[in-house]
Amino acid sequence: MKIKYFISSAIAFGLALTSKMLSIEFAVLFFGVILFGGLFKKKPDPIKKRNIPRTGLLIFLFFAIAIFSLFLTEPGFYENPLKQISVMKKDMDNYNRDVWYIGYPTIHGIQVKTLLTIFHYVLFPSFIEKQISESHMSGNLGETAQTYSSIPLTIFFFVGLGYLIYRVKKFEGFVPEMLVLIWFISTLVLSLAMAKDFSLERYLLPLGISIIFIASYGLWNFIKTIPYSKIKITFVIYAIFTHCVTTLLYWQKIYFSPGTTWTNPLGYGTLQESFDNPFGFVVNTICVGFIMFMLIIRFRRKTDHIVTAKESIKK
């Protein structure tokens, strides 16, 4: 690990904590990167005992530098750090009492219904009738919103998640996959624990970024065994096109309505609304058909390999 990147990352993390407490969601990812980077090599060699204290020291130094950077940028910490922390907590409690958007991590939000709500926002439509929520005043988490996803993103997220779990279970070259899983699980749990109201999508950005990474990983693994490069390229282009169309069907409202006040859930630019638009419905249908076609190619190629292997054994 290069020390300049290590120190720079710790300082950047501390500065992020200064302005947005939500950045604490990345703490688990950084912890995992140092832990797995220190204990494992590219191949699953046995953990050397001398790496354990070294890795523990690196983790301690990273977060110590981050906290030092946080304190250094707040002049109020210089005279009485403990008092300043108490003042900041009091201010934040007063703010949360009024708007109820985000708070300190608690286990209160880790419930099945909030888990379903958050997945309705980021991945798949709700089968329950949506409700236009005033949850930022009432603290109600029971609303179901439009889904800010797309057919390719939703499908390939689950494909990528399956590949990640499979690679980790094999315990072979698993470190990158394990880090992505840590990233996803930690952002999911912390989003549930911190966000009291999901009507502000910016609080779901860390989770959304990890979902995009997993979907990209799933798309790559889905097409990499396809032998026809032109079909692969066409499929990737069309998947990206379908993803873009989901929102950009409403480009005039997005880019040329500066006087519009956007309230969640939006009535446009979502997965559900793309089905209501005739052009969007056709594009999504073709995308699903294209995915089925790619599955047939993969299945036939696998079958051909099995038949060839059996013939070779007979000979």
Secondary structure by P-SEA (a helix, b strand, c coil): ccaaaaaaaaaaaaaaaacccccccaaaaaaaaaaaaaccccccccccaaaaaaaaaaaaaaaaaaaaaaaaacccccccaaaaaaaaaaaaaaaaaccccccccccccccaaaaaaaaaacccccccccccccccccccccccccccccaaaaaaaaaaaaaaaaaaaaccccaaaaaaaaaaaaaaaaaaaccccccccccaaaaaaaaaaaaaaaaaaaccccccaaaaaaaaaaaaaaaaacccccccccccccccccccccccccaaaaaacaaaaaaaaaaaaaaaaaaaaaaaaaaaaaaaaaaaaac
